[in-house]
Amino acid sequence: MLVLLMFSGAASAHSCVLPLPDGGEDHPSPPSLKGKILSASPKQVVIQTTDDRVPRPVNIALDTELYTVYGGGFEPEALRAGQHAIIWFRGCTKPKEGTPVAAVLQLCSLAAEPCSS
């Protein structure tokens, strides 16, 4: 019984809570990446991060949730260079190998506008 409780506590300590399109009761995990889109296609974006300003590719999958910070959804074809994005990777962590896949990609605006603080 004690072992089961230890494993259950360890699992919840590393849980990944993704944001919901129209907000929600749960507080999401911190984003994996924030920055400005340098290049975009329906299957991948390259983000210049706000922290270290390093270009980082992120794959877009068929199940990636795409919406603005205001909750409106959009199609991957609407992704453009210059847009500001907030991204949560699958599992909220960068994979050890390969290009990370976005679980959620939020745009601050469909126009090239930064997120308000």
Residue, then its C-alpha position, 0 to 999 in steps of 0.5 A: m500500500l505504501v509503495l502504491l501511494m509513493f508512485s501515485g504521488a510521484a506521478s502527480a508531481h510531474s503532471c502536465v496540465l494543458p491550457l483550455p481554449d476558453g480558460g478553465e478551472d485548472h491552472p495550466s503547466p508553465p509553457s514549454l516555449k514562448g517566442k516569435i514565429l520566424s517561419a511557419s508551415p502547416k506541419q512545423v514552426v520555427i520559434q525565436t524564443t523570448d528567453d535565449r532568442v535561439p531559433r527552435p523548430v516545433n512540429i505541428a501534429l494533426d492533434t495539436e490544439l491551435y487557438t488564440v489566447y482569447g480562445g478562438g481556434f484556427e487552422p495550421e495554414a493561418l500560421r505566419a512569420g511574425q506571430h507571437a506564440i506560446i507552446w506546450f509540448r506533448g507531456c510538457t517536456k522537450p523530448k531527449e531526441g528529435t524535434p518536439v511536437a506541440a500539444v497546444l500552440q496559442l497565438c497572441s493574435l492572428a496578426a503579428e502582435p505580441c502578447s499583452s503582459 
